């Protein structure tokens, strides 16, 4: 049980850290190409993990939709940071 909690906290920290990093990249007024690196990389990694671990189509689709949602959130944070830099 403790291992699951530690892994969950680690994933939460990574997720929040990537979001904050996306925001900071936008705030530093980086190019849009730089702003797409984190969301695309996150989606690709999560898609590969979902494909390797899911045995049902429903589980794979829900994992991909969740990954896409987080990727859009990361890009939104980048755009928000870019907007705040102006």
N, C-alpha and C positions, 0 to 999 in steps of 0.2 A: 504494500500500500504506500509506503514512504517513497519508494522508487517512482511510482506513478505521479505522486504529488511533486517530486523534484523535477521530473521530466516536464510536467505541465507548467511549473513555474519557469523553467528554462525556456520553453516555447513561448510563453507569454512575454518574457523579457526580450527574446529575439524579435517577436512580432512588434512590440512597442518600439524597440530600438530601430528597426527598419523604417517604421513610420516616422519617427523623429528625424532620422537621417534623411529621408526623402524631403521632409519639410525644410531641413537646413540646406539641402542642395538647392531647393527652390528659392530660399531666402538669399542665398549667395548669387542668385540670378544666373544659374547655370543654363546651358542650352537645353532644349526640349529632348534632344537625344540622350543626354545624361539623365534626365528625369525619367526616361523609360527603362533604364537599365535595371533598377531595383524591381519594378513591377513585372517585367518580362522574365527576369531571372527567377523571381519568386514563383511565378506561374509555371515555368518550365520544371523547376525542381519539384514542386508539389505535384505536377502532372506525372512526372516519372515515378515519384513515390506512390501516388495513387494507383497508377497502372501496375506497379509491382506488388502492391499489397491487397488490392480489391479483387474479389473473385466474382462479384456480381456486377452487372451493368448499372444497376441503380446506385450502388455504392460508388462506382467510378464516376458517374455523372454528377452525383451530389458533391463529391470531392473536387471535381473540376469546376463546378459552379462556385463553390466556396473559395477556391483558389482565385478564380476570376474576380470575385467580389473583393477579396483582399488586395488584389493587384490594382483594381480600380480605386480603392481607398488610398493606396500608396501613391498612385498618380495624382489623385485629388489633393493629397497633402502637399505634393510637390508644386502643383499649380497654385495652391493657397499660399505657400511660402513665396513663390514667385510674385504673386499679386501683392503680398505684404512688402516685398523688397522695393516696389516702385514708389 
